Amino acid sequence: MGVKLIGPIALLFPGQGTQKPGMGKNLHDRYPAARAVFERAEEVLQMPIRKLCFEGPVEDLNRTDIIQPCVMTVCWAAYEVWRESYGFENVSVTAGHSLGEIASLAAAGSIPWETALLLVKERGRIMAQAAGEQAGGMIAIVGLEEAAVERIREQASAHGKLWVANRNADVQFVLSGEVAAVQDAERLALAAGARRALILTIPLAAHTPLMAAAAAAFRKLVDKLPIKAPSIPILANASGEALRTVAGLQEELRLQMLRQVDWARTMVSIRAMKVKTVVELGPGRVLASLAAKHIPGVDTWNAEELFIDFAGPTTA
């Protein structure tokens, strides 16, 4: 049974937090294009990517310096299967969540995918070093409105610096900052009636000013990148606005570690672009699920659903 996808289509790439042992194995085993990506990634990175992605262990896979190149590889394997199966004709926009934003640049032709892979490896190394130098934490809060989350942030800030790092949806946020503040935010969120308050396995304060040293190191890498103007718009993490120029992409990447990921704005932009189909290329379907909840009438898919559960693509 083939899957008929209606354009305009948005391709989305996930980031950290989507990793799990076994990710990408079905694609690898079924599609030569995906297998070639894994093989090449191991050569470029000099890492046992397939063993880490397929077997773990979880303790290794949760390390930020390992998560990032592994998730990037799975995303690109899914993208190559997409390109081979569906082509690019009906794709009108791309976006990626944090780490996934770098995959979106490669998908739009702004940087070669092998360059993106090496950039992501260095990004993970830099962030791991930052975690070693200054401990931090992140907590996902689901089920509370923004005003309630802001009150929690303000109260927990009595125990340390704390920021809103991700606004993923109207009732889904991530706070990031010093460990004591994150721990207090968990208590406050549960007391306020949050459906979920989960301290993440990421041991640093991503997307906050506490990442200043790491951001400065990453900026040096960005300044050396051979970036081209994208072939299709890339929606910025910070604003949800379409990036179409080299200068815009450079500025987005230079500040990526410091600024909030406002994914809710990305959803607004996708809706305004009248996208009919959202495809998440990477492990899981976190972004596809967010799109389904917040863009009325949109059709959503992830890589497993398209390429494993169904056989053969069709487009319209």
C-alpha positions in Angstrom: 0.0 0.0 0.0 1.5 3.3 -1.0 1.2 6.6 0.8 -0.2 9.5 -1.1 1.3 12.8 0.2 -0.2 16.1 -0.7 1.9 19.2 -1.1 3.1 21.7 0.1 5.2 19.4 2.3 7.4 20.4 5.3 10.3 18.3 6.3 11.1 18.4 10.0 14.2 17.1 11.8 14.2 16.3 15.6 17.0 16.9 18.1 18.2 15.6 21.5 15.8 13.7 23.6 14.5 11.5 20.7 17.4 9.0 20.9 16.8 5.4 21.9 18.6 2.1 21.2 17.4 0.6 18.0 16.9 3.9 16.3 17.4 3.8 12.5 18.0 0.0 12.4 14.8 -0.7 10.3 15.8 1.9 7.8 19.4 0.6 7.7 18.3 -3.0 7.2 15.7 -2.3 4.5 17.2 0.6 2.4 20.6 0.6 0.7 20.5 4.5 0.8 20.1 4.5 4.6 22.8 1.8 4.9 25.2 3.9 2.9 24.7 6.9 5.2 25.5 4.9 8.3 28.6 3.4 6.7 29.8 6.8 5.5 29.1 8.4 8.9 31.3 5.8 10.6 34.1 6.7 8.2 33.7 10.4 8.6 33.3 10.4 12.4 35.5 7.5 13.3 32.8 6.3 15.7 30.8 3.0 15.9 27.6 4.8 15.0 25.6 1.6 14.1 26.5 -0.1 17.4 25.6 3.0 19.4 22.3 3.6 17.5 21.2 0.0 17.3 22.4 -1.4 20.6 23.3 1.5 22.9 23.8 1.1 25.8 21.4 3.9 27.0 24.1 5.4 29.3 26.4 6.0 26.3 23.6 7.1 23.9 22.5 9.7 26.4 25.9 11.5 26.4 25.5 14.7 24.5 28.7 14.2 22.6 27.3 10.8 21.4 23.6 11.8 21.0 24.3 14.5 18.5 26.2 12.7 15.8 24.0 9.6 16.3 20.7 11.5 15.9 22.1 13.4 13.0 23.0 10.2 11.2 19.5 8.7 11.7 18.0 12.0 10.4 20.2 11.9 7.3 19.5 8.2 6.7 15.8 9.0 6.7 16.3 12.0 4.5 18.2 10.0 1.9 15.4 7.4 1.8 12.9 10.3 1.5 14.9 11.8 -1.4 15.2 8.5 -3.2 11.5 7.7 -2.7 9.7 11.0 -3.0 12.2 13.6 -4.4 12.1 17.2 -3.4 9.5 18.7 -5.8 6.6 19.2 -3.4 8.8 20.2 -0.4 8.3 23.9 0.3 10.0 24.4 3.7 12.2 22.7 6.3 12.9 23.1 9.9 14.7 21.3 12.7 14.5 21.4 16.5 17.8 22.6 18.0 20.3 20.0 16.9 17.9 19.2 14.0 18.2 22.7 12.7 21.7 21.7 11.3 20.1 18.8 9.5 17.6 21.2 8.0 20.4 23.3 6.6 21.9 20.2 4.9 18.5 19.2 3.5 18.0 22.7 2.0 21.5 22.5 0.4 23.1 25.2 2.5 25.9 22.9 3.8 27.0 19.4 2.6 25.7 16.7 4.9 29.2 15.4 5.8 30.1 19.0 6.9 26.9 19.0 8.9 27.9 15.7 10.5 31.3 17.0 11.5 29.8 20.2 12.8 27.4 18.3 15.0 30.1 16.1 16.4 32.0 19.2 17.4 28.8 20.8 18.8 28.3 17.7 21.0 32.0 17.8 22.1 31.7 21.5 23.0 28.5 21.1 24.9 29.9 18.1 26.8 32.9 20.2 27.8 30.5 22.9 28.9 28.6 20.4 31.1 31.8 19.4 32.7 32.8 22.9 33.5 29.5 24.2 34.7 26.7 21.8 35.7 23.2 22.6 34.6 19.9 21.0 33.9 16.7 21.1 31.9 13.1 20.2 32.8 10.2 19.6 30.5 6.8 20.8 31.8 3.6 19.7 30.1 0.0 20.7 30.8 0.5 24.3 32.1 -0.1 27.6 30.4 2.8 29.9 29.7 1.8 32.3 32.6 1.9 29.4 35.1 5.3 28.2 33.8 6.6 31.8 34.1 5.5 31.9 37.7 7.3 28.6 38.4 10.4 30.0 36.7 10.4 33.1 38.8 9.9 31.2 42.0 12.5 28.6 41.3 15.0 31.3 40.3 15.3 32.0 44.0 17.5 28.8 44.0 19.6 29.7 40.9 19.4 31.1 37.4 16.6 29.7 35.2 15.2 30.5 31.8 12.5 29.2 29.4 14.7 27.3 26.9 12.0 25.8 24.7 8.4 26.8 23.9 7.3 23.8 22.1 3.5 24.4 22.2 1.0 26.4 24.2 1.2 23.9 27.1 4.6 22.4 26.6 7.8 24.1 27.8 11.4 23.4 28.8 13.1 25.3 31.6 16.9 25.4 31.6 19.4 26.6 34.1 21.3 25.9 37.3 20.6 22.5 38.9 19.0 23.6 42.2 16.6 25.8 40.3 15.6 23.0 37.9 15.0 20.7 40.8 12.8 23.2 42.5 10.9 23.8 39.3 10.0 20.1 39.2 8.4 20.4 42.7 6.6 23.6 41.8 5.3 22.3 38.5 3.8 19.1 40.0 2.2 21.2 42.8 0.7 23.5 40.2 -1.0 20.5 38.5 1.3 19.8 35.5 0.5 16.6 33.6 4.2 16.0 33.4 7.4 17.5 34.9 10.4 15.6 33.8 14.0 16.5 34.5 15.9 15.6 31.2 19.0 13.6 30.9 20.9 16.6 29.4 23.4 17.7 32.1 23.7 21.3 31.0 21.7 24.6 30.6 21.1 24.5 26.9 19.7 27.6 25.1 20.5 30.0 28.0 23.2 32.6 28.6 25.1 30.0 30.7 26.2 28.5 27.4 28.2 31.6 26.5 31.6 30.0 26.5 30.3 27.0 24.4 28.5 29.4 22.1 31.8 31.4 21.5 33.6 28.2 20.6 30.8 27.1 18.3 30.7 30.5 16.6 34.3 30.0 15.5 33.2 26.8 13.7 30.2 28.5 12.1 32.3 31.4 10.8 34.4 28.9 8.8 31.4 27.0 7.3 30.9 27.1 3.5 27.3 28.1 3.8 25.1 28.7 0.7 21.7 30.3 0.4 19.1 27.6 1.0 17.1 26.1 -1.9 13.9 26.3 0.2 13.1 28.4 3.3 14.5 27.2 6.6 12.4 28.2 9.6 14.5 29.7 12.4 14.4 28.2 15.9 14.5 31.6 17.6 11.7 33.3 15.7 9.9 30.8 13.4 10.6 33.1 10.5 11.9 31.9 7.2 15.6 32.1 6.6 16.6 32.6 3.0 20.1 34.2 3.1 23.6 33.2 4.1 23.7 36.1 6.6 20.5 35.0 8.2 21.7 31.4 8.5 25.0 32.4 10.0 23.4 34.6 12.6 20.9 31.8 13.6 23.7 29.3 14.1 26.0 31.7 15.9 23.4 32.3 18.6 21.7 28.9 18.6 23.2 27.7 21.9 22.1 30.9 23.7 18.6 31.5 22.4 15.3 30.0 23.2 13.8 27.4 20.7 10.4 28.8 20.0 9.0 25.8 18.2 5.4 27.0 18.7 6.2 29.9 16.3 7.5 27.4 13.8 4.1 25.7 13.9 2.4 29.1 13.3 4.7 29.7 10.3 4.0 26.2 8.8 0.3 26.8 9.2 0.6 30.2 7.5 2.5 28.6 4.6 -0.6 26.4 4.1 1.5 23.2 4.4 -0.7 20.1 3.9 1.8 17.4 4.9 4.4 17.3 7.6 7.1 14.6 7.5 9.5 14.1 10.4 12.8 12.6 9.3 14.6 11.1 12.3 13.9 8.9 15.4 10.4 9.1 16.8 7.5 11.4 15.9 7.7 14.1 18.5 7.6 16.9 16.0 5.0 15.2 13.8 2.7 14.9 16.9 3.2 18.5 17.8 2.2 19.5 14.3 -0.9 17.2 14.4 -2.1 18.9 17.6 -1.5 22.5 16.5 -2.1 22.7 12.7 -5.7 21.8 11.9 -6.1 19.4 9.1 -2.4 18.7 8.5 -1.4 15.2 7.5 1.6 14.0 9.6 4.1 11.2 9.1 7.4 10.0 10.5 10.1 7.9 8.8 9.0 4.6 10.3 5.4 5.1 9.2 6.3 6.1 5.6 9.2 3.7 4.9 8.6 0.7 7.1 4.9 0.3 7.8 3.9 1.1 4.1 5.5 0.0 0.8 6.0 2.4 -2.0 5.4 6.2 -2.2 3.0 8.2 -4.3 2.6 12.0 -4.5 0.0 14.5 -5.5 
